[in-house]
């Protein structure tokens, strides 16, 4: 799944969202700040899936417990 063009498009979109969500210039309230923090948490989680999946796969192939 992570080798498809759709996944690469999703990652590009998430990186663009990450850049816009981390801009504090557009935040007008504390609620905006907490909302952006939640967005960034989920974006970073999704962006780290590829690395985490590859690390788990390498550990399985090496016979190491995860």
PDB file of N, CA, C and O in Angstrom:
ATOM      1  N   UNK A   1       0.815  -1.181   0.000  1.00  0.00           N
ATOM      2  CA  UNK A   1       0.000   0.000   0.000  1.00  0.00           C
ATOM      3  C   UNK A   1       0.867   1.257   0.000  1.00  0.00           C
ATOM      4  O   UNK A   1       0.538   2.230  -0.678  1.00  0.00           O
ATOM      5  N   UNK A   2       1.955   1.251   0.739  1.00  0.00           N
ATOM      6  CA  UNK A   2       2.778   2.442   0.893  1.00  0.00           C
ATOM      7  C   UNK A   2       3.681   2.697  -0.312  1.00  0.00           C
ATOM      8  O   UNK A   2       4.392   3.702  -0.356  1.00  0.00           O
ATOM      9  N   UNK A   3       3.655   1.801  -1.276  1.00  0.00           N
ATOM     10  CA  UNK A   3       4.468   1.967  -2.477  1.00  0.00           C
ATOM     11  C   UNK A   3       3.652   2.498  -3.644  1.00  0.00           C
ATOM     12  O   UNK A   3       4.173   2.624  -4.752  1.00  0.00           O
ATOM     13  N   UNK A   4       2.375   2.813  -3.415  1.00  0.00           N
ATOM     14  CA  UNK A   4       1.519   3.280  -4.502  1.00  0.00           C
ATOM     15  C   UNK A   4       1.622   4.787  -4.696  1.00  0.00           C
ATOM     16  O   UNK A   4       2.067   5.521  -3.814  1.00  0.00           O
ATOM     17  N   UNK A   5       1.203   5.216  -5.862  1.00  0.00           N
ATOM     18  CA  UNK A   5       1.202   6.647  -6.152  1.00  0.00           C
ATOM     19  C   UNK A   5       0.222   7.379  -5.236  1.00  0.00           C
ATOM     20  O   UNK A   5       0.470   8.519  -4.841  1.00  0.00           O
ATOM     21  N   UNK A   6      -0.883   6.727  -4.903  1.00  0.00           N
ATOM     22  CA  UNK A   6      -1.866   7.328  -4.003  1.00  0.00           C
ATOM     23  C   UNK A   6      -1.282   7.614  -2.631  1.00  0.00           C
ATOM     24  O   UNK A   6      -1.576   8.649  -2.034  1.00  0.00           O
ATOM     25  N   UNK A   7      -0.454   6.701  -2.126  1.00  0.00           N
ATOM     26  CA  UNK A   7       0.185   6.918  -0.825  1.00  0.00           C
ATOM     27  C   UNK A   7       1.152   8.100  -0.888  1.00  0.00           C
ATOM     28  O   UNK A   7       1.195   8.933   0.018  1.00  0.00           O
ATOM     29  N   UNK A   8       1.913   8.157  -1.956  1.00  0.00           N
ATOM     30  CA  UNK A   8       2.849   9.271  -2.112  1.00  0.00           C
ATOM     31  C   UNK A   8       2.099  10.601  -2.208  1.00  0.00           C
ATOM     32  O   UNK A   8       2.553  11.611  -1.671  1.00  0.00           O
ATOM     33  N   UNK A   9       0.947  10.602  -2.894  1.00  0.00           N
ATOM     34  CA  UNK A   9       0.124  11.810  -2.965  1.00  0.00           C
ATOM     35  C   UNK A   9      -0.396  12.191  -1.581  1.00  0.00           C
ATOM     36  O   UNK A   9      -0.407  13.367  -1.217  1.00  0.00           O
ATOM     37  N   UNK A  10      -0.825  11.194  -0.816  1.00  0.00           N
ATOM     38  CA  UNK A  10      -1.307  11.449   0.545  1.00  0.00           C
ATOM     39  C   UNK A  10      -0.205  12.051   1.403  1.00  0.00           C
ATOM     40  O   UNK A  10      -0.444  13.015   2.131  1.00  0.00           O
ATOM     41  N   UNK A  11       0.988  11.499   1.325  1.00  0.00           N
ATOM     42  CA  UNK A  11       2.115  12.015   2.105  1.00  0.00           C
ATOM     43  C   UNK A  11       2.418  13.456   1.716  1.00  0.00           C
ATOM     44  O   UNK A  11       2.676  14.290   2.584  1.00  0.00           O
ATOM     45  N   UNK A  12       2.389  13.754   0.434  1.00  0.00           N
ATOM     46  CA  UNK A  12       2.627  15.136  -0.022  1.00  0.00           C
ATOM     47  C   UNK A  12       1.558  16.074   0.528  1.00  0.00           C
ATOM     48  O   UNK A  12       1.867  17.172   0.990  1.00  0.00           O
ATOM     49  N   UNK A  13       0.304  15.640   0.478  1.00  0.00           N
ATOM     50  CA  UNK A  13      -0.785  16.461   1.021  1.00  0.00           C
ATOM     51  C   UNK A  13      -0.622  16.666   2.523  1.00  0.00           C
ATOM     52  O   UNK A  13      -0.845  17.766   3.029  1.00  0.00           O
ATOM     53  N   UNK A  14      -0.237  15.617   3.230  1.00  0.00           N
ATOM     54  CA  UNK A  14      -0.042  15.729   4.681  1.00  0.00           C
ATOM     55  C   UNK A  14       1.103  16.679   5.015  1.00  0.00           C
ATOM     56  O   UNK A  14       1.017  17.450   5.971  1.00  0.00           O
ATOM     57  N   UNK A  15       2.166  16.623   4.231  1.00  0.00           N
ATOM     58  CA  UNK A  15       3.286  17.542   4.465  1.00  0.00           C
ATOM     59  C   UNK A  15       2.860  18.988   4.223  1.00  0.00           C
ATOM     60  O   UNK A  15       3.289  19.889   4.943  1.00  0.00           O
ATOM     61  N   UNK A  16       2.020  19.214   3.215  1.00  0.00           N
ATOM     62  CA  UNK A  16       1.503  20.561   2.970  1.00  0.00           C
ATOM     63  C   UNK A  16       0.602  21.009   4.123  1.00  0.00           C
ATOM     64  O   UNK A  16       0.678  22.155   4.566  1.00  0.00           O
ATOM     65  N   UNK A  17      -0.250  20.101   4.605  1.00  0.00           N
ATOM     66  CA  UNK A  17      -1.109  20.422   5.748  1.00  0.00           C
ATOM     67  C   UNK A  17      -0.288  20.707   6.997  1.00  0.00           C
ATOM     68  O   UNK A  17      -0.623  21.592   7.785  1.00  0.00           O
ATOM     69  N   UNK A  18       0.789  19.948   7.171  1.00  0.00           N
ATOM     70  CA  UNK A  18       1.658  20.149   8.328  1.00  0.00           C
ATOM     71  C   UNK A  18       2.238  21.558   8.320  1.00  0.00           C
ATOM     72  O   UNK A  18       2.301  22.217   9.358  1.00  0.00           O
ATOM     73  N   UNK A  19       2.653  22.009   7.162  1.00  0.00           N
ATOM     74  CA  UNK A  19       3.207  23.357   7.047  1.00  0.00           C
ATOM     75  C   UNK A  19       2.167  24.421   7.375  1.00  0.00           C
ATOM     76  O   UNK A  19       2.477  25.402   8.051  1.00  0.00           O
ATOM     77  N   UNK A  20       0.943  24.236   6.904  1.00  0.00           N
ATOM     78  CA  UNK A  20      -0.084  25.244   7.165  1.00  0.00           C
ATOM     79  C   UNK A  20      -0.603  25.172   8.596  1.00  0.00           C
ATOM     80  O   UNK A  20      -0.934  26.204   9.180  1.00  0.00           O
ATOM     81  N   UNK A  21      -0.679  23.967   9.176  1.00  0.00           N
ATOM     82  CA  UNK A  21      -1.181  23.824  10.544  1.00  0.00           C
ATOM     83  C   UNK A  21      -0.181  24.335  11.571  1.00  0.00           C
ATOM     84  O   UNK A  21      -0.568  24.707  12.678  1.00  0.00           O
ATOM     85  N   UNK A  22       1.085  24.357  11.221  1.00  0.00           N
ATOM     86  CA  UNK A  22       2.093  24.795  12.184  1.00  0.00           C
ATOM     87  C   UNK A  22       2.322  26.303  12.146  1.00  0.00           C
ATOM     88  O   UNK A  22       3.155  26.822  12.889  1.00  0.00           O
ATOM     89  N   UNK A  23       1.592  27.004  11.288  1.00  0.00           N
ATOM     90  CA  UNK A  23       1.729  28.455  11.212  1.00  0.00           C
ATOM     91  C   UNK A  23       0.879  29.110  12.298  1.00  0.00           C
ATOM     92  O   UNK A  23      -0.350  29.076  12.238  1.00  0.00           O
ATOM     93  N   UNK A  24       1.529  29.694  13.271  1.00  0.00           N
ATOM     94  CA  UNK A  24       0.782  30.295  14.376  1.00  0.00           C
ATOM     95  C   UNK A  24       0.233  31.675  14.011  1.00  0.00           C
ATOM     96  O   UNK A  24      -0.552  32.247  14.767  1.00  0.00           O
ATOM     97  N   UNK A  25       0.633  32.204  12.883  1.00  0.00           N
ATOM     98  CA  UNK A  25       0.139  33.511  12.460  1.00  0.00           C
ATOM     99  C   UNK A  25      -1.358  33.511  12.190  1.00  0.00           C
ATOM    100  O   UNK A  25      -2.015  34.542  12.337  1.00  0.00           O
ATOM    101  N   UNK A  26      -1.900  32.372  11.800  1.00  0.00           N
ATOM    102  CA  UNK A  26      -3.316  32.301  11.461  1.00  0.00           C
ATOM    103  C   UNK A  26      -4.195  31.948  12.658  1.00  0.00           C
ATOM    104  O   UNK A  26      -5.415  31.858  12.516  1.00  0.00           O
ATOM    105  N   UNK A  27      -3.606  31.749  13.824  1.00  0.00           N
ATOM    106  CA  UNK A  27      -4.375  31.368  15.010  1.00  0.00           C
ATOM    107  C   UNK A  27      -4.817  32.613  15.767  1.00  0.00           C
ATOM    108  O   UNK A  27      -4.024  33.504  16.070  1.00  0.00           O
ATOM    109  N   UNK A  28      -6.122  32.639  16.063  1.00  0.00           N
ATOM    110  CA  UNK A  28      -6.692  33.796  16.728  1.00  0.00           C
ATOM    111  C   UNK A  28      -7.120  33.518  18.161  1.00  0.00           C
ATOM    112  O   UNK A  28      -7.450  34.443  18.903  1.00  0.00           O
ATOM    113  N   UNK A  29      -7.115  32.250  18.551  1.00  0.00           N
ATOM    114  CA  UNK A  29      -7.576  31.916  19.893  1.00  0.00           C
ATOM    115  C   UNK A  29      -6.855  30.676  20.410  1.00  0.00           C
ATOM    116  O   UNK A  29      -6.153  29.983  19.673  1.00  0.00           O
ATOM    117  N   UNK A  30      -7.049  30.426  21.677  1.00  0.00           N
ATOM    118  CA  UNK A  30      -6.474  29.222  22.285  1.00  0.00           C
ATOM    119  C   UNK A  30      -7.080  27.972  21.658  1.00  0.00           C
ATOM    120  O   UNK A  30      -6.398  26.959  21.497  1.00  0.00           O
ATOM    121  N   UNK A  31      -8.354  28.044  21.305  1.00  0.00           N
ATOM    122  CA  UNK A  31      -9.018  26.910  20.666  1.00  0.00           C
ATOM    123  C   UNK A  31      -8.357  26.585  19.325  1.00  0.00           C
ATOM    124  O   UNK A  31      -8.183  25.414  18.988  1.00  0.00           O
ATOM    125  N   UNK A  32      -7.992  27.612  18.563  1.00  0.00           N
ATOM    126  CA  UNK A  32      -7.281  27.395  17.304  1.00  0.00           C
ATOM    127  C   UNK A  32      -5.953  26.683  17.543  1.00  0.00           C
ATOM    128  O   UNK A  32      -5.561  25.803  16.777  1.00  0.00           O
ATOM    129  N   UNK A  33      -5.274  27.072  18.603  1.00  0.00           N
ATOM    130  CA  UNK A  33      -3.989  26.458  18.938  1.00  0.00           C
ATOM    131  C   UNK A  33      -4.154  24.978  19.260  1.00  0.00           C
ATOM    132  O   UNK A  33      -3.386  24.149  18.771  1.00  0.00           O
ATOM    133  N   UNK A  34      -5.150  24.637  20.080  1.00  0.00           N
ATOM    134  CA  UNK A  34      -5.380  23.233  20.437  1.00  0.00           C
ATOM    135  C   UNK A  34      -5.827  22.418  19.233  1.00  0.00           C
ATOM    136  O   UNK A  34      -5.459  21.251  19.100  1.00  0.00           O
ATOM    137  N   UNK A  35      -6.615  23.025  18.360  1.00  0.00           N
ATOM    138  CA  UNK A  35      -7.044  22.336  17.149  1.00  0.00           C
ATOM    139  C   UNK A  35      -5.842  22.022  16.259  1.00  0.00           C
ATOM    140  O   UNK A  35      -5.717  20.911  15.743  1.00  0.00           O
ATOM    141  N   UNK A  36      -4.964  23.004  16.083  1.00  0.00           N
ATOM    142  CA  UNK A  36      -3.761  22.805  15.267  1.00  0.00           C
ATOM    143  C   UNK A  36      -2.858  21.748  15.888  1.00  0.00           C
ATOM    144  O   UNK A  36      -2.246  20.956  15.172  1.00  0.00           O
ATOM    145  N   UNK A  37      -2.772  21.731  17.214  1.00  0.00           N
ATOM    146  CA  UNK A  37      -1.952  20.726  17.887  1.00  0.00           C
ATOM    147  C   UNK A  37      -2.489  19.323  17.594  1.00  0.00           C
ATOM    148  O   UNK A  37      -1.713  18.402  17.338  1.00  0.00           O
ATOM    149  N   UNK A  38      -3.796  19.162  17.630  1.00  0.00           N
ATOM    150  CA  UNK A  38      -4.408  17.867  17.301  1.00  0.00           C
ATOM    151  C   UNK A  38      -4.156  17.474  15.860  1.00  0.00           C
ATOM    152  O   UNK A  38      -3.868  16.315  15.562  1.00  0.00           O
ATOM    153  N   UNK A  39      -4.266  18.451  14.963  1.00  0.00           N
ATOM    154  CA  UNK A  39      -3.987  18.180  13.556  1.00  0.00           C
ATOM    155  C   UNK A  39      -2.549  17.711  13.375  1.00  0.00           C
ATOM    156  O   UNK A  39      -2.293  16.721  12.691  1.00  0.00           O
ATOM    157  N   UNK A  40      -1.617  18.425  13.991  1.00  0.00           N
ATOM    158  CA  UNK A  40      -0.206  18.073  13.853  1.00  0.00           C
ATOM    159  C   UNK A  40       0.097  16.694  14.437  1.00  0.00           C
ATOM    160  O   UNK A  40       0.921  15.957  13.895  1.00  0.00           O
ATOM    161  N   UNK A  41      -0.563  16.345  15.535  1.00  0.00           N
ATOM    162  CA  UNK A  41      -0.367  15.014  16.124  1.00  0.00           C
ATOM    163  C   UNK A  41      -0.754  13.937  15.113  1.00  0.00           C
ATOM    164  O   UNK A  41       0.006  12.995  14.889  1.00  0.00           O
ATOM    165  N   UNK A  42      -1.930  14.070  14.502  1.00  0.00           N
ATOM    166  CA  UNK A  42      -2.396  13.058  13.557  1.00  0.00           C
ATOM    167  C   UNK A  42      -1.552  13.049  12.283  1.00  0.00           C
ATOM    168  O   UNK A  42      -1.254  11.983  11.745  1.00  0.00           O
ATOM    169  N   UNK A  43      -1.172  14.215  11.806  1.00  0.00           N
ATOM    170  CA  UNK A  43      -0.329  14.293  10.607  1.00  0.00           C
ATOM    171  C   UNK A  43       1.009  13.612  10.856  1.00  0.00           C
ATOM    172  O   UNK A  43       1.472  12.830  10.025  1.00  0.00           O
ATOM    173  N   UNK A  44       1.631  13.903  11.990  1.00  0.00           N
ATOM    174  CA  UNK A  44       2.924  13.286  12.301  1.00  0.00           C
ATOM    175  C   UNK A  44       2.796  11.784  12.479  1.00  0.00           C
ATOM    176  O   UNK A  44       3.698  11.034  12.106  1.00  0.00           O
ATOM    177  N   UNK A  45       1.675  11.336  13.049  1.00  0.00           N
ATOM    178  CA  UNK A  45       1.437   9.898  13.189  1.00  0.00           C
ATOM    179  C   UNK A  45       1.390   9.238  11.809  1.00  0.00           C
ATOM    180  O   UNK A  45       2.044   8.221  11.578  1.00  0.00           O
ATOM    181  N   UNK A  46       0.615   9.821  10.901  1.00  0.00           N
ATOM    182  CA  UNK A  46       0.495   9.238   9.566  1.00  0.00           C
ATOM    183  C   UNK A  46       1.810   9.303   8.795  1.00  0.00           C
ATOM    184  O   UNK A  46       2.156   8.369   8.071  1.00  0.00           O
ATOM    185  N   UNK A  47       2.541  10.404   8.949  1.00  0.00           N
ATOM    186  CA  UNK A  47       3.823  10.528   8.252  1.00  0.00           C
ATOM    187  C   UNK A  47       4.859   9.538   8.778  1.00  0.00           C
ATOM    188  O   UNK A  47       5.767   9.152   8.041  1.00  0.00           O
ATOM    189  N   UNK A  48       4.741   9.124  10.032  1.00  0.00           N
ATOM    190  CA  UNK A  48       5.717   8.191  10.604  1.00  0.00           C
ATOM    191  C   UNK A  48       5.355   6.730  10.354  1.00  0.00           C
ATOM    192  O   UNK A  48       6.150   5.844  10.668  1.00  0.00           O
ATOM    193  N   UNK A  49       4.177   6.456   9.799  1.00  0.00           N
ATOM    194  CA  UNK A  49       3.767   5.066   9.562  1.00  0.00           C
ATOM    195  C   UNK A  49       4.734   4.311   8.658  1.00  0.00           C
ATOM    196  O   UNK A  49       5.052   3.151   8.921  1.00  0.00           O
ATOM    197  N   UNK A  50       5.193   4.949   7.615  1.00  0.00           N
ATOM    198  CA  UNK A  50       6.089   4.274   6.674  1.00  0.00           C
ATOM    199  C   UNK A  50       7.369   3.826   7.379  1.00  0.00           C
ATOM    200  O   UNK A  50       7.794   2.680   7.234  1.00  0.00           O
ATOM    201  N   UNK A  51       7.976   4.725   8.135  1.00  0.00           N
ATOM    202  CA  UNK A  51       9.214   4.394   8.846  1.00  0.00           C
ATOM    203  C   UNK A  51       8.970   3.313   9.895  1.00  0.00           C
ATOM    204  O   UNK A  51       9.750   2.367  10.004  1.00  0.00           O
ATOM    205  N   UNK A  52       7.902   3.446  10.657  1.00  0.00           N
ATOM    206  CA  UNK A  52       7.597   2.467  11.695  1.00  0.00           C
ATOM    207  C   UNK A  52       7.325   1.088  11.105  1.00  0.00           C
ATOM    208  O   UNK A  52       7.747   0.073  11.660  1.00  0.00           O
ATOM    209  N   UNK A  53       6.621   1.057   9.988  1.00  0.00           N
ATOM    210  CA  UNK A  53       6.326  -0.216   9.328  1.00  0.00           C
ATOM    211  C   UNK A  53       7.600  -0.872   8.818  1.00  0.00           C
ATOM    212  O   UNK A  53       7.776  -2.081   8.964  1.00  0.00           O
ATOM    213  N   UNK A  54       8.487  -0.087   8.222  1.00  0.00           N
ATOM    214  CA  UNK A  54       9.744  -0.644   7.724  1.00  0.00           C
ATOM    215  C   UNK A  54      10.631  -1.154   8.860  1.00  0.00           C
ATOM    216  O   UNK A  54      11.275  -2.194   8.720  1.00  0.00           O
ATOM    217  N   UNK A  55      10.670  -0.444   9.965  1.00  0.00           N
ATOM    218  CA  UNK A  55      11.463  -0.902  11.112  1.00  0.00           C
ATOM    219  C   UNK A  55      10.915  -2.215  11.663  1.00  0.00           C
ATOM    220  O   UNK A  55      11.682  -3.123  11.983  1.00  0.00           O
ATOM    221  N   UNK A  56       9.597  -2.319  11.774  1.00  0.00           N
ATOM    222  CA  UNK A  56       8.985  -3.548  12.268  1.00  0.00           C
ATOM    223  C   UNK A  56       9.255  -4.713  11.316  1.00  0.00           C
ATOM    224  O   UNK A  56       9.522  -5.830  11.757  1.00  0.00           O
ATOM    225  N   UNK A  57       9.186  -4.456  10.035  1.00  0.00           N
ATOM    226  CA  UNK A  57       9.456  -5.498   9.041  1.00  0.00           C
ATOM    227  C   UNK A  57      10.904  -5.967   9.117  1.00  0.00           C
ATOM    228  O   UNK A  57      11.172  -7.167   9.047  1.00  0.00           O
ATOM    229  N   UNK A  58      11.835  -5.034   9.258  1.00  0.00           N
ATOM    230  CA  UNK A  58      13.251  -5.404   9.377  1.00  0.00           C
ATOM    231  C   UNK A  58      13.491  -6.247  10.631  1.00  0.00           C
ATOM    232  O   UNK A  58      14.247  -7.218  10.590  1.00  0.00           O
ATOM    233  N   UNK A  59      12.855  -5.882  11.733  1.00  0.00           N
ATOM    234  CA  UNK A  59      13.020  -6.659  12.961  1.00  0.00           C
ATOM    235  C   UNK A  59      12.456  -8.060  12.814  1.00  0.00           C
ATOM    236  O   UNK A  59      13.037  -9.020  13.318  1.00  0.00           O
ATOM    237  N   UNK A  60      11.320  -8.186  12.123  1.00  0.00           N
ATOM    238  CA  UNK A  60      10.743  -9.504  11.891  1.00  0.00           C
ATOM    239  C   UNK A  60      11.649 -10.353  11.005  1.00  0.00           C
ATOM    240  O   UNK A  60      11.807 -11.552  11.234  1.00  0.00           O
ATOM    241  N   UNK A  61      12.240  -9.726   9.995  1.00  0.00           N
ATOM    242  CA  UNK A  61      13.116 -10.462   9.092  1.00  0.00           C
ATOM    243  C   UNK A  61      14.416 -10.869   9.773  1.00  0.00           C
ATOM    244  O   UNK A  61      15.011 -11.886   9.416  1.00  0.00           O
ATOM    245  N   UNK A  62      14.861 -10.084  10.751  1.00  0.00           N
ATOM    246  CA  UNK A  62      16.070 -10.414  11.489  1.00  0.00           C
ATOM    247  C   UNK A  62      15.816 -11.379  12.634  1.00  0.00           C
ATOM    248  O   UNK A  62      16.754 -11.848  13.278  1.00  0.00           O
ATOM    249  N   UNK A  63      14.535 -11.680  12.889  1.00  0.00           N
ATOM    250  CA  UNK A  63      14.196 -12.587  13.952  1.00  0.00           C
ATOM    251  C   UNK A  63      14.184 -11.966  15.338  1.00  0.00           C
ATOM    252  O   UNK A  63      14.169 -12.681  16.340  1.00  0.00           O
ATOM    253  N   UNK A  64      14.191 -10.648  15.402  1.00  0.00           N
ATOM    254  CA  UNK A  64      14.159  -9.949  16.687  1.00  0.00           C
ATOM    255  C   UNK A  64      12.706  -9.702  17.089  1.00  0.00           C
ATOM    256  O   UNK A  64      11.860  -9.442  16.234  1.00  0.00           O
ATOM    257  N   UNK A  65      12.420  -9.782  18.372  1.00  0.00           N
ATOM    258  CA  UNK A  65      11.057  -9.443  18.810  1.00  0.00           C
ATOM    259  C   UNK A  65      10.822  -7.937  18.686  1.00  0.00           C
ATOM    260  O   UNK A  65      11.754  -7.140  18.792  1.00  0.00           O
ATOM    261  N   UNK A  66       9.551  -7.558  18.458  1.00  0.00           N
ATOM    262  CA  UNK A  66       9.231  -6.131  18.331  1.00  0.00           C
ATOM    263  C   UNK A  66       8.906  -5.517  19.645  1.00  0.00           C
ATOM    264  O   UNK A  66       8.615  -4.323  19.713  1.00  0.00           O
TER     265      UNK A  66
END
